[in-house]
């Protein structure tokens, strides 16, 4: 927990926007909880920093290729095809 609170304090100090999410991984059995901090690292990069029950921390970075005009029908079609 110290790593989590230190990380959050540093985000606050830097004025970085973040949100906290919590989820469990039932497929791995009890005691596998993860707290995810969604960090807006920049206008073009988002991070998911996961703090796990066992004390490990990992990060997944998402970068943008830029803003493009949205075709909502196409977006919904893509979402639907991913769920089939």
N, CA, C and O of each residue as an XYZ file, in Angstrom:
336
protein
N       0.810     -1.198      0.000
C       0.000      0.000      0.000
C       0.855      1.265      0.000
O       0.427      2.301     -0.508
N       2.050      1.187      0.561
C       2.914      2.363      0.582
C       3.230      2.844     -0.832
O       3.230      4.047     -1.097
N       3.497      1.909     -1.734
C       3.816      2.285     -3.110
C       2.633      2.993     -3.758
O       2.807      3.982     -4.470
N       1.436      2.486     -3.510
C       0.233      3.098     -4.068
C       0.058      4.524     -3.555
O      -0.133      5.451     -4.343
N       0.122      4.697     -2.254
C      -0.087      6.027     -1.689
C       1.008      7.001     -2.093
O       0.732      8.181     -2.309
N       2.226      6.536     -2.198
C       3.318      7.394     -2.666
C       3.092      7.812     -4.115
O       3.307      8.968     -4.478
N       2.658      6.868     -4.931
C       2.374      7.140     -6.339
C       1.264      8.178     -6.465
O       1.390      9.133     -7.230
N       0.181      7.994     -5.721
C      -0.932      8.949     -5.767
C      -0.514     10.335     -5.285
O      -0.911     11.346     -5.863
N       0.280     10.376     -4.238
C       0.755     11.662     -3.719
C       1.592     12.385     -4.763
O       1.491     13.604     -4.902
N       2.418     11.647     -5.499
C       3.253     12.266     -6.528
C       2.394     12.763     -7.696
O       2.658     13.833     -8.245
N       1.375     11.998     -8.075
C       0.452     12.462     -9.114
C      -0.221     13.761     -8.682
O      -0.340     14.701     -9.469
N      -0.661     13.806     -7.420
C      -1.289     15.020     -6.888
C      -0.311     16.190     -6.920
O      -0.674     17.296     -7.320
N       0.913     15.950     -6.503
C       1.926     17.006     -6.474
C       2.174     17.566     -7.869
O       2.356     18.771     -8.043
N       2.179     16.679     -8.862
C       2.432     17.082    -10.242
C       1.190     17.658    -10.927
O       1.286     18.226    -12.015
N       0.036     17.512    -10.293
C      -1.210     18.001    -10.884
C      -1.700     17.156    -12.046
O      -2.368     17.656    -12.951
N      -1.364     15.864    -12.016
C      -1.733     14.945    -13.090
C      -3.121     14.371    -12.808
O      -3.414     13.955    -11.687
N      -3.975     14.354    -13.843
C      -5.317     13.791    -13.703
C      -5.242     12.268    -13.654
O      -4.501     11.647    -14.417
N      -6.015     11.676    -12.749
C      -6.077     10.218    -12.658
C      -7.433      9.788    -12.117
O      -8.148     10.586    -11.511
N      -7.779      8.536    -12.334
C      -8.962      7.896    -11.780
C      -8.537      6.546    -11.249
O      -7.585      5.941    -11.742
N      -9.250      6.079    -10.238
C      -8.927      4.789     -9.632
C     -10.058      3.804     -9.905
O     -11.235      4.128     -9.745
N      -9.682      2.602    -10.320
C     -10.632      1.518    -10.539
C     -10.199      0.302     -9.747
O      -9.017      0.134     -9.444
N     -11.160     -0.546     -9.413
C     -10.870     -1.748     -8.635
C     -11.529     -2.933     -9.318
O     -12.681     -2.851     -9.745
N     -10.806     -4.022     -9.421
C     -11.414     -5.238     -9.941
C     -10.726     -6.463     -9.349
O      -9.607     -6.397     -8.839
N     -11.424     -7.556     -9.437
C     -10.868     -8.827     -8.983
C     -10.681     -9.724    -10.200
O     -11.214     -9.457    -11.277
N      -9.934    -10.764    -10.009
C      -9.725    -11.734    -11.079
C     -10.229    -13.093    -10.589
O      -9.436    -13.927    -10.152
N     -11.546    -13.318    -10.661
C     -12.104    -14.555    -10.120
C     -11.548    -15.819    -10.760
O     -11.529    -16.883    -10.140
N     -11.095    -15.696    -12.009
C     -10.548    -16.884    -12.671
C      -9.249    -17.361    -12.033
O      -8.820    -18.491    -12.269
N      -8.611    -16.497    -11.217
C      -7.379    -16.877    -10.534
C      -7.603    -17.247     -9.075
O      -6.640    -17.499     -8.352
N      -8.847    -17.284     -8.631
C      -9.150    -17.642     -7.255
C      -9.169    -16.435     -6.337
O      -8.864    -15.320     -6.758
N      -9.532    -16.663     -5.070
C      -9.637    -15.555     -4.112
C      -8.279    -14.914     -3.822
O      -7.235    -15.558     -3.926
N      -8.319    -13.644     -3.459
C      -7.097    -12.953     -3.070
C      -6.313    -12.350     -4.220
O      -5.162    -11.952     -4.042
N      -6.912    -12.277     -5.388
C      -6.232    -11.704     -6.553
C      -6.897    -10.386     -6.947
O      -7.475    -10.257     -8.026
N      -6.798     -9.428     -6.053
C      -7.400     -8.127     -6.301
C      -6.387     -7.203     -6.948
O      -5.183     -7.313     -6.718
N      -6.895     -6.295     -7.758
C      -6.051     -5.312     -8.427
C      -6.709     -3.952     -8.344
O      -7.906     -3.813     -8.599
N      -5.933     -2.958     -7.990
C      -6.381     -1.581     -8.027
C      -5.663     -0.930     -9.203
O      -4.435     -0.952     -9.279
N      -6.431     -0.353    -10.115
C      -5.872      0.257    -11.310
C      -5.976      1.768    -11.217
O      -7.042      2.306    -10.920
N      -4.880      2.444    -11.468
C      -4.861      3.900    -11.539
C      -4.753      4.261    -13.012
O      -3.753      3.960    -13.664
N      -5.799      4.915    -13.537
C      -5.829      5.373    -14.916
C      -5.246      6.786    -14.930
O      -5.844      7.711    -14.380
N      -4.097      6.951    -15.551
C      -3.352      8.208    -15.515
C      -3.363      8.863    -16.899
O      -3.063      8.218    -17.903
N      -3.711     10.144    -16.936
C      -3.584     10.921    -18.161
C      -2.158     11.462    -18.193
O      -1.873     12.527    -17.646
N      -1.273     10.717    -18.837
C       0.147     11.072    -18.847
C       0.406     12.297    -19.718
O       1.256     13.125    -19.393
N      -0.327     12.412    -20.822
C      -0.210     13.570    -21.709
C      -1.472     13.602    -22.565
O      -2.354     12.757    -22.419
N      -1.547     14.571    -23.446
C      -2.701     14.657    -24.342
C      -2.771     13.448    -25.274
O      -3.830     13.149    -25.825
N      -1.656     12.761    -25.449
C      -1.583     11.644    -26.396
C      -1.286     10.293    -25.745
O      -1.135      9.293    -26.447
N      -1.202     10.249    -24.412
C      -0.833      8.987    -23.758
C      -1.605      8.799    -22.456
O      -1.690      9.702    -21.624
N      -2.163      7.601    -22.307
C      -2.837      7.184    -21.077
C      -2.111      5.969    -20.524
O      -1.602      5.136    -21.274
N      -2.073      5.882    -19.205
C      -1.458      4.719    -18.547
C      -2.497      4.015    -17.688
O      -3.373      4.659    -17.111
N      -2.398      2.707    -17.605
C      -3.107      1.902    -16.609
C      -2.033      1.298    -15.716
O      -1.306      0.395    -16.130
N      -1.939      1.796    -14.499
C      -0.939      1.307    -13.556
C      -1.668      0.405    -12.572
O      -2.530      0.870    -11.826
N      -1.329     -0.882    -12.564
C      -2.003     -1.884    -11.731
C      -1.187     -2.202    -10.488
O      -0.010     -2.553    -10.572
N      -1.828     -2.073     -9.341
C      -1.242     -2.441     -8.052
C      -1.943     -3.728     -7.607
O      -3.146     -3.732     -7.343
N      -1.175     -4.816     -7.529
C      -1.735     -6.137     -7.235
C      -1.580     -6.502     -5.757
O      -0.730     -5.969     -5.044
N      -2.438     -7.433     -5.330
C      -2.406     -7.947     -3.957
C      -1.014     -8.395     -3.515
O      -0.626     -8.198     -2.364
N      -0.274     -8.996     -4.433
C       1.024     -9.569     -4.054
C       2.142     -8.522     -3.998
O       3.304     -8.863     -3.776
N       1.782     -7.225     -4.205
C       2.772     -6.166     -4.105
C       3.414     -5.773     -5.426
O       4.162     -4.798     -5.488
N       3.125     -6.529     -6.486
C       3.692     -6.175     -7.777
C       2.916     -5.010     -8.393
O       1.744     -4.781     -8.094
N       3.604     -4.302     -9.244
C       3.013     -3.166     -9.955
C       3.390     -3.302    -11.424
O       4.546     -3.571    -11.750
N       2.403     -3.114    -12.317
C       2.729     -3.115    -13.740
C       1.987     -1.977    -14.429
O       1.039     -1.414    -13.880
N       2.426     -1.650    -15.625
C       1.833     -0.548    -16.369
C       1.586     -0.971    -17.812
O       2.379     -1.691    -18.419
N       0.468     -0.502    -18.337
C       0.181     -0.637    -19.755
C      -0.026      0.777    -20.283
O      -0.795      1.553    -19.715
N       0.666      1.110    -21.379
C       0.616      2.460    -21.944
C      -0.199      2.440    -23.240
O      -0.042      1.556    -24.083
N      -1.063      3.429    -23.370
C      -1.888      3.574    -24.565
C      -1.560      4.919    -25.197
O      -1.674      5.959    -24.549
N      -1.154      4.898    -26.461
C      -0.805      6.140    -27.139
C      -1.765      6.377    -28.302
O      -2.269      5.436    -28.916
N      -1.998      7.629    -28.583
C      -2.910      8.034    -29.640
C      -2.139      8.347    -30.911
O      -1.020      8.859    -30.870
N      -2.748      8.035    -32.017
C      -2.162      8.414    -33.307
C      -2.756      9.739    -33.776
O      -2.493     10.180    -34.895
N      -3.543     10.362    -32.935
C      -4.138     11.656    -33.271
C      -5.644     11.578    -33.358
O      -6.239     10.503    -33.292
N      -6.236     12.729    -33.507
C      -7.693     12.828    -33.557
C      -8.138     12.747    -35.010
O      -7.543     13.362    -35.895
N      -9.202     11.971    -35.238
C      -9.770     11.860    -36.570
C     -11.279     12.009    -36.457
O     -11.851     11.794    -35.388
N     -11.913     12.372    -37.541
C     -13.367     12.517    -37.533
C     -14.001     11.150    -37.306
O     -13.584     10.156    -37.902
N     -15.004     11.108    -36.445
C     -15.635      9.842    -36.084
C     -16.804      9.521    -37.000
O     -17.647     10.374    -37.278
N     -16.840      8.299    -37.457
C     -17.997      7.745    -38.151
C     -18.650      6.820    -37.125
O     -18.211      5.687    -36.927
N     -19.705      7.319    -36.477
C     -20.309      6.580    -35.362
C     -20.837      5.217    -35.787
O     -20.709      4.250    -35.036
N     -21.420      5.119    -36.959
C     -21.916      3.821    -37.437
C     -20.764      2.833    -37.568
O     -20.900      1.670    -37.191
N     -19.636      3.285    -38.097
C     -18.466      2.422    -38.245
C     -17.928      1.996    -36.877
O     -17.559      0.838    -36.680
N     -17.886      2.942    -35.939
C     -17.409      2.610    -34.588
C     -18.284      1.546    -33.946
O     -17.776      0.595    -33.353
N     -19.606      1.704    -34.062
C     -20.517      0.723    -33.470
C     -20.385     -0.628    -34.162
O     -20.484     -1.671    -33.515
N     -20.163     -0.614    -35.464
C     -19.951     -1.852    -36.209
C     -18.702     -2.566    -35.710
O     -18.702     -3.785    -35.538
N     -17.628     -1.795    -35.478
C     -16.398     -2.383    -34.945
C     -16.627     -2.992    -33.578
O     -16.153     -4.095    -33.307
N     -17.348     -2.291    -32.708
C     -17.643     -2.829    -31.381
C     -18.449     -4.113    -31.478
O     -18.170     -5.086    -30.777
N     -19.442     -4.113    -32.343
C     -20.283     -5.296    -32.498
C     -19.519     -6.489    -33.016
O     -19.726     -7.608    -32.545
N     -18.628     -6.274    -33.987
C     -17.870     -7.377    -34.559
C     -16.872     -7.960    -33.558
O     -16.540     -9.143    -33.622
N     -16.394     -7.119    -32.630
C     -15.470     -7.608    -31.607
C     -16.156     -8.508    -30.596
O     -15.489     -9.274    -29.901
N     -17.474     -8.431    -30.502
C     -18.216     -9.195    -29.502
C     -18.839    -10.467    -30.064
O     -19.422    -11.254    -29.318
N     -18.722    -10.673    -31.360
C     -19.308    -11.876    -31.997
C     -18.430    -13.082    -31.798
O     -18.763    -14.172    -32.263
